[in-house]
Amino acid sequence: MIDKNGHIRRAVVPQKRGGPPFVATFDFAQAASWDAKGAKTGTERNNAQELEFLLNATIDKLLEEPFKP
């Protein structure tokens, strides 16, 4: 996703056990693959739903940011 100022943006997911955050690309095919393998997200959502949630949260955050000419 590209923001108003031309920067590439991705969702950042903090790790519950510490360590560097997971930087998510918005790859729904990969999320579906993780779901098929039974990978858990740690939330009530599956991977595809979690990615959609992160995409919406990132869009909301970017819409709040001002344009810097």
Legacy VTK file of the C-alpha trace (Angstrom):
# vtk DataFile Version 3.0
C-alpha trace
ASCII
DATASET POLYDATA
POINTS 69 float
0.000 0.000 0.000
1.314 3.479 -0.821
0.452 6.415 1.438
-0.377 10.020 0.464
3.297 10.926 0.564
4.401 8.106 -1.746
5.837 5.803 0.936
5.224 2.059 0.870
3.348 1.046 4.015
2.782 -2.346 5.606
1.034 -3.525 8.732
3.262 -4.031 11.775
2.249 -6.715 14.269
3.968 -6.623 17.690
5.122 -10.006 18.987
3.566 -11.174 22.250
6.763 -12.922 23.357
9.068 -10.021 22.567
11.419 -9.771 19.668
11.050 -7.773 16.485
7.537 -7.116 15.182
6.156 -9.001 12.196
5.882 -6.720 9.159
2.934 -7.995 7.142
2.605 -7.700 3.417
-1.016 -7.733 2.343
-0.752 -11.182 0.732
-4.147 -12.846 1.051
-2.997 -15.958 -0.850
-0.277 -16.504 1.771
-2.804 -15.961 4.575
-5.123 -18.552 3.004
-2.179 -20.959 2.792
-1.463 -20.479 6.506
-5.149 -21.111 7.254
-5.057 -24.330 5.210
-2.038 -25.472 7.250
-3.841 -24.677 10.519
-1.556 -21.801 11.573
-3.066 -19.802 14.446
-3.103 -16.005 14.794
-3.543 -15.731 18.550
-6.869 -13.963 17.997
-10.404 -15.145 17.295
-9.796 -14.446 13.579
-8.170 -16.773 11.059
-5.158 -15.512 9.073
-7.161 -14.118 6.140
-9.546 -12.330 8.509
-6.636 -10.997 10.566
-4.967 -9.676 7.419
-8.200 -7.946 6.393
-8.428 -6.427 9.895
-4.817 -5.187 9.640
-5.456 -3.762 6.177
-8.475 -1.809 7.426
-6.555 -0.562 10.484
-3.647 0.545 8.267
-6.005 2.349 5.866
-7.676 4.151 8.780
-4.277 5.217 10.143
-3.105 6.469 6.744
-6.298 8.458 6.179
-5.636 10.301 9.446
-2.100 11.294 8.440
-1.657 14.685 6.749
-0.282 15.108 3.242
3.223 16.612 3.280
3.912 18.443 -0.011
LINES 1 70
69 0 1 2 3 4 5 6 7 8 9 10 11 12 13 14 15 16 17 18 19 20 21 22 23 24 25 26 27 28 29 30 31 32 33 34 35 36 37 38 39 40 41 42 43 44 45 46 47 48 49 50 51 52 53 54 55 56 57 58 59 60 61 62 63 64 65 66 67 68
